[in-house]
Amino acid sequence: MALSMLTQETLFKNYFPDIRQIKNDPLLTDFFTESINSFRQLENKGVKNWIITFSGGKDSTLTSILAIEYLKRFDPDIHIDVVYSDTLIEIPLVRETALYTLSQIKRVAEKEGLNVETHHLVPEIKDRFWFNMLGKGYPPPRPRFRWCTHRLKINPTLPLIQKRESAIILTGVRYGESSKRTGQLRASCSRNSECGQSFWFIKGPKRRGNIYYAAPIINWRTCRVWDFLGIYAMELGWDTSKLMELYCVEEIRFGCWMCTLVKEDKAMKALIEYHKEHDYLKELMDFRNYVDRESRRKENRMLRSDGRLGSLKINFRQNIYKKLLKLSNDIGIELLESVEANEIEKLWGEKS
């Protein structure tokens, strides 16, 4: 029998009496009710494996909290995997906050006896950023040569997705997050999907089997995301203080500290300005800018047969490698794991 949708009165009287004051904000109440009912619609699909792609940011944190609170109150038989795909070049402050939230999810799941698993995944050596750039000579990622995303974020999660065979992947995407993202969401609803005013659900690529994607917070406005995380999540027992402190301004979209896909790293600039106690952030940004600038110079690149710039020259890569190790030592943060460093040096030896 299909699950019926819950009215706001039933939802807060019977299931969430501890945050009943949320009804003082009608818009936030609507968003919250939509999200809970979207989980009920997902249950009606009959797929009991849910996978949350967790980045540690505000949207994936909200999605995780809502899904786990739903499990606690409605269906403990659902299995949830919360997956943090660590690129190993995450901004240290962001990574620290993500891992804190991930550990909190694990503690809550164990305390409540929920069918929730947390996963801290990292790329295989062959896919890692420094191995490909310093070892193989790949130039830093560019919009037309975006070699990083699949290797660093997607590949580590594929074995888990394939293991589940049938699953719904919950994402924290929202309308209004950016004009580009909104356009992508609307375009996706024109094919192989089920999208309505408060529901977004699409079938994944055939090559991935019986995998679906859903966005339970798709209509949430940014200000209400913060209101829920800063007030009501805490009343439900979630410590979101580190996350609230991390986001100094709402417009920040975090990525890797070595990201060269953007012309200017506004996230790092904002963190440097608002977290002056973490002075190493400026050193990271300066290093990123140095690599970005110097890797564009003709003297640091091999030339292809057609005269275009090719891979990074070995002497330039070795120079970056030395600077990276020195930077790591100076700021006291491991920026390159020893196992990856060993493989880079091994690869150089094989090609010498």
C-alpha positions as CSV (number, residue, x, y, z in Angstrom):
1,M,0.0,0.0,0.0
2,A,1.4,3.4,-1.0
3,L,2.2,5.8,1.8
4,S,0.0,8.9,2.0
5,M,1.5,12.3,2.2
6,L,1.5,14.0,5.6
7,T,-0.2,17.2,6.5
8,Q,1.7,19.9,8.4
9,E,-0.6,19.4,11.4
10,T,0.1,15.7,11.6
11,L,3.8,16.1,10.9
12,F,4.5,18.4,13.8
13,K,1.9,17.1,16.2
14,N,2.8,13.4,15.9
15,Y,6.4,13.2,14.6
16,F,8.3,16.5,15.1
17,P,6.8,18.1,18.3
18,D,10.3,19.2,19.4
19,I,10.5,21.7,16.5
20,R,6.8,22.8,16.4
21,Q,7.9,26.4,16.6
22,I,9.1,26.1,13.0
23,K,5.5,26.8,12.1
24,N,6.1,30.5,12.9
25,D,7.9,30.6,9.6
26,P,5.3,29.4,7.0
27,L,7.8,29.3,4.1
28,L,10.3,27.2,6.1
29,T,7.4,25.0,7.3
30,D,6.4,24.4,3.6
31,F,10.0,23.5,2.6
32,F,10.3,21.1,5.6
33,T,7.0,19.4,4.9
34,E,7.8,19.0,1.2
35,S,11.1,17.4,2.0
36,I,9.6,14.9,4.4
37,N,6.9,14.0,1.9
38,S,9.5,13.6,-0.8
39,F,11.0,10.9,1.3
40,R,7.6,9.2,1.5
41,Q,7.3,9.4,-2.3
42,L,10.7,7.8,-2.6
43,E,9.6,5.0,-0.3
44,N,6.7,4.4,-2.6
45,K,9.2,3.6,-5.3
46,G,10.1,0.5,-3.4
47,V,13.9,1.1,-3.4
48,K,15.3,0.7,0.1
49,N,18.9,1.7,-0.5
50,W,19.5,5.4,-0.4
51,I,22.9,7.0,-1.0
52,I,23.7,10.5,0.1
53,T,26.5,12.3,-1.8
54,F,28.0,14.2,1.1
55,S,30.4,17.2,0.6
56,G,30.2,18.6,4.0
57,G,28.6,21.9,2.8
58,K,25.3,23.3,3.9
59,D,23.1,21.6,1.3
60,S,24.4,18.1,1.7
61,T,24.4,18.5,5.5
62,L,20.8,19.5,5.4
63,T,19.9,16.6,3.1
64,S,21.7,14.1,5.5
65,I,20.0,15.5,8.6
66,L,16.5,15.4,7.1
67,A,17.0,11.8,5.7
68,I,18.3,10.5,9.0
69,E,15.5,12.2,11.0
70,Y,13.0,10.6,8.6
71,L,14.6,7.2,9.2
72,K,14.3,7.6,13.0
73,R,10.6,8.4,12.8
74,F,9.2,6.5,9.8
75,D,11.1,3.5,8.3
76,P,14.2,2.1,10.1
77,D,14.4,-0.6,7.3
78,I,15.7,1.9,4.8
79,H,19.5,1.6,4.4
80,I,21.4,4.8,3.9
81,D,25.0,5.2,2.8
82,V,26.4,8.7,3.5
83,V,29.4,9.0,1.2
84,Y,32.1,11.6,1.6
85,S,34.4,11.5,-1.5
86,D,37.6,13.2,-0.3
87,T,39.7,14.6,-3.1
88,L,42.7,14.9,-0.7
89,I,43.1,18.5,-1.9
90,E,40.0,19.8,-0.1
91,I,40.4,23.2,1.7
92,P,41.6,22.0,5.1
93,L,39.0,23.9,7.1
94,V,36.2,22.5,4.9
95,R,37.6,19.0,5.1
96,E,37.8,19.2,8.9
97,T,34.2,20.3,9.1
98,A,33.0,17.6,6.7
99,L,34.7,14.9,8.7
100,Y,33.3,16.3,12.0
101,T,29.8,16.1,10.6
102,L,30.4,12.6,9.1
103,S,31.5,11.4,12.5
104,Q,28.5,13.0,14.1
105,I,26.2,11.1,11.6
106,K,28.0,7.9,12.6
107,R,27.4,8.5,16.3
108,V,23.8,9.3,15.8
109,A,23.2,6.2,13.7
110,E,24.9,3.9,16.3
111,K,23.0,5.5,19.2
112,E,19.6,5.2,17.5
113,G,20.4,1.8,15.9
114,L,19.8,3.1,12.4
115,N,20.7,1.3,9.2
116,V,23.1,4.0,8.2
117,E,26.7,3.6,7.1
118,T,29.2,6.4,6.6
119,H,32.0,6.2,4.1
120,H,35.2,8.3,3.8
121,L,36.4,7.5,0.3
122,V,39.6,8.6,-1.4
123,P,40.8,8.2,-5.0
124,E,43.1,5.4,-6.0
125,I,46.7,6.5,-6.4
126,K,46.4,6.4,-10.2
127,D,43.5,8.9,-10.0
128,R,45.0,11.3,-7.5
129,F,45.6,15.0,-8.3
130,W,49.4,15.2,-7.6
131,F,50.1,11.8,-9.1
132,N,48.5,12.9,-12.4
133,M,50.0,16.4,-12.4
134,L,53.4,15.8,-10.9
135,G,53.9,12.2,-11.9
136,K,52.3,12.1,-15.4
137,G,52.7,15.8,-16.3
138,Y,49.0,16.7,-16.7
139,P,48.6,20.5,-16.7
140,P,46.3,21.9,-14.0
141,P,42.7,21.3,-14.9
142,R,41.0,23.8,-17.2
143,P,37.4,24.2,-18.4
144,R,38.3,22.4,-21.7
145,F,40.5,19.8,-20.0
146,R,38.6,19.0,-16.8
147,W,40.4,15.8,-16.0
148,C,40.0,16.0,-12.2
149,T,36.3,15.7,-11.3
150,H,35.7,12.1,-12.6
151,R,39.0,10.8,-11.1
152,L,38.7,12.5,-7.7
153,K,35.0,12.6,-7.0
154,I,33.1,10.1,-9.1
155,N,35.4,7.1,-9.5
156,P,35.8,6.5,-5.7
157,T,32.0,6.2,-5.3
158,L,31.3,3.9,-8.3
159,P,32.2,0.5,-6.6
160,L,29.7,1.3,-3.7
161,I,26.9,2.3,-6.2
162,Q,27.5,-0.8,-8.2
163,K,27.5,-2.9,-5.0
164,R,24.0,-1.6,-4.1
165,E,22.7,-2.6,-7.5
166,S,19.4,-0.7,-6.9
167,A,19.6,2.6,-5.1
168,I,18.4,6.2,-5.0
169,I,21.1,8.8,-4.8
170,L,20.0,11.8,-2.7
171,T,21.6,15.1,-3.8
172,G,21.5,18.5,-2.2
173,V,20.9,20.4,-5.4
174,R,18.5,23.3,-5.3
175,Y,16.7,25.6,-7.7
176,G,18.2,29.1,-7.4
177,E,21.6,27.8,-6.3
178,S,23.0,29.2,-9.5
179,S,21.5,30.0,-12.9
180,K,23.6,27.3,-14.5
181,R,22.4,24.7,-11.9
182,T,18.8,25.7,-12.3
183,G,19.0,25.3,-16.0
184,Q,20.5,21.9,-15.7
185,L,17.8,20.8,-13.3
186,R,15.0,22.0,-15.6
187,A,16.6,20.4,-18.6
188,S,16.9,17.1,-16.7
189,C,13.1,17.1,-16.1
190,S,12.4,17.0,-19.8
191,R,13.7,13.4,-20.1
192,N,13.3,10.2,-18.2
193,S,12.1,11.9,-15.0
194,E,9.3,12.6,-12.6
195,C,9.3,16.2,-11.6
196,G,6.6,18.3,-10.0
197,Q,6.2,21.4,-8.0
198,S,7.9,19.9,-5.0
199,F,9.5,16.7,-6.3
200,W,12.5,15.9,-8.5
201,F,13.3,12.3,-9.5
202,I,15.2,11.0,-12.5
203,K,16.6,7.7,-13.7
204,G,20.3,7.5,-13.9
205,P,22.4,6.4,-16.9
206,K,21.7,2.9,-18.2
207,R,25.3,1.9,-17.7
208,R,24.9,2.3,-13.9
209,G,22.0,-0.1,-13.7
210,N,18.9,0.5,-11.5
211,I,20.1,3.8,-10.1
212,Y,17.9,6.9,-9.5
213,Y,18.6,10.5,-8.4
214,A,16.4,12.6,-6.2
215,A,16.7,16.1,-4.7
216,P,14.6,16.4,-1.5
217,I,15.5,20.0,-0.8
218,I,15.2,21.3,-4.4
219,N,12.9,24.2,-3.5
220,W,14.6,25.4,-0.3
221,R,15.9,29.0,-0.4
222,T,19.4,29.6,0.9
223,C,18.2,31.8,3.9
224,R,15.9,29.0,5.1
225,V,18.6,26.4,4.8
226,W,20.6,28.5,7.2
227,D,17.6,29.0,9.5
228,F,17.0,25.3,9.8
229,L,20.7,24.4,10.3
230,G,21.3,27.2,12.8
231,I,18.1,26.7,14.9
232,Y,16.1,23.6,14.3
233,A,18.8,21.1,13.5
234,M,20.4,22.0,16.8
235,E,17.1,21.5,18.6
236,L,17.0,18.0,17.1
237,G,20.4,17.4,18.6
238,W,22.8,18.1,15.7
239,D,25.8,20.3,16.4
240,T,26.1,22.5,13.3
241,S,28.2,25.2,15.0
242,K,31.4,24.3,13.0
243,L,29.5,24.5,9.7
244,M,27.9,27.9,10.7
245,E,31.3,29.2,11.6
246,L,32.9,28.0,8.4
247,Y,30.5,29.9,6.1
248,C,31.4,33.5,6.7
249,V,29.3,34.6,3.7
250,E,26.3,32.9,2.1
251,E,27.6,33.1,-1.5
252,I,30.7,30.8,-0.9
253,R,30.8,27.6,-2.9
254,F,33.7,25.6,-1.7
255,G,36.0,23.4,-3.8
256,C,39.5,22.1,-3.8
257,W,42.2,24.5,-2.7
258,M,44.2,23.7,-5.9
259,C,41.2,24.4,-8.2
260,T,42.3,26.1,-11.4
261,L,38.9,25.7,-13.1
262,V,38.0,29.2,-11.8
263,K,39.9,32.4,-12.7
264,E,39.8,33.6,-9.1
265,D,39.2,31.4,-6.0
266,K,36.6,33.6,-4.2
267,A,36.0,30.9,-1.5
268,M,39.6,31.0,-0.5
269,K,39.7,34.8,-0.5
270,A,36.6,34.9,1.7
271,L,38.1,32.3,4.1
272,I,41.3,34.3,4.3
273,E,39.4,37.5,5.1
274,Y,37.1,36.0,7.7
275,H,39.4,33.4,9.3
276,K,42.5,35.4,9.8
277,E,43.6,33.0,12.5
278,H,44.2,30.4,9.8
279,D,47.0,32.3,8.1
280,Y,48.2,29.2,6.2
281,L,45.2,29.7,3.9
282,K,46.9,32.5,2.1
283,E,50.0,30.4,1.6
284,L,47.8,27.7,0.0
285,M,46.2,30.3,-2.3
286,D,49.6,31.8,-3.2
287,F,50.9,28.3,-4.1
288,R,47.8,27.6,-6.2
289,N,48.2,30.9,-8.1
290,Y,51.9,30.2,-8.7
291,V,51.2,26.8,-10.2
292,D,48.3,28.2,-12.3
293,R,50.5,31.0,-13.6
294,E,53.7,29.2,-14.2
295,S,52.0,26.2,-15.8
296,R,50.8,28.4,-18.6
297,R,54.3,29.4,-19.6
298,K,55.7,27.9,-22.8
299,E,59.1,27.2,-21.2
300,N,57.4,24.9,-18.6
301,R,55.5,22.8,-21.2
302,M,56.2,20.2,-23.8
303,L,55.1,21.1,-27.3
304,R,52.8,18.8,-29.3
305,S,53.4,18.1,-32.9
306,D,50.9,20.7,-33.9
307,G,52.7,23.3,-31.8
308,R,50.2,23.5,-29.0
309,L,51.2,23.3,-25.4
310,G,51.3,19.7,-24.0
311,S,52.3,18.1,-20.7
312,L,54.4,19.8,-18.0
313,K,58.1,19.4,-18.3
314,I,59.8,17.1,-15.7
315,N,62.1,19.8,-14.3
316,F,59.1,22.1,-13.7
317,R,57.1,19.2,-12.0
318,Q,60.1,18.4,-9.8
319,N,60.3,22.1,-8.8
320,I,56.6,22.1,-7.8
321,Y,57.1,18.9,-5.9
322,K,59.9,20.4,-3.8
323,K,57.8,23.6,-3.2
324,L,54.8,21.5,-2.2
325,L,56.8,19.4,0.4
326,K,58.3,22.6,1.8
327,L,54.8,24.3,2.1
328,S,53.5,21.2,3.8
329,N,56.3,21.3,6.3
330,D,56.0,25.0,6.9
331,I,52.2,25.0,7.6
332,G,52.2,21.7,9.4
333,I,49.5,20.1,7.2
334,E,50.0,17.0,5.1
335,L,49.3,18.1,1.6
336,L,50.8,15.0,-0.1
337,E,50.5,11.5,1.4
338,S,53.8,9.6,1.5
339,V,52.4,6.7,-0.4
340,E,51.5,9.1,-3.3
341,A,54.9,10.8,-3.1
342,N,56.6,7.5,-3.4
343,E,54.6,6.6,-6.5
344,I,55.4,9.9,-8.1
345,E,59.1,9.4,-7.6
346,K,58.8,5.8,-8.8
347,L,57.1,6.9,-12.0
348,W,59.8,9.5,-12.6
349,G,62.4,6.8,-12.2
350,E,60.6,4.5,-14.7
351,K,60.6,7.3,-17.3
352,S,64.1,8.5,-16.8
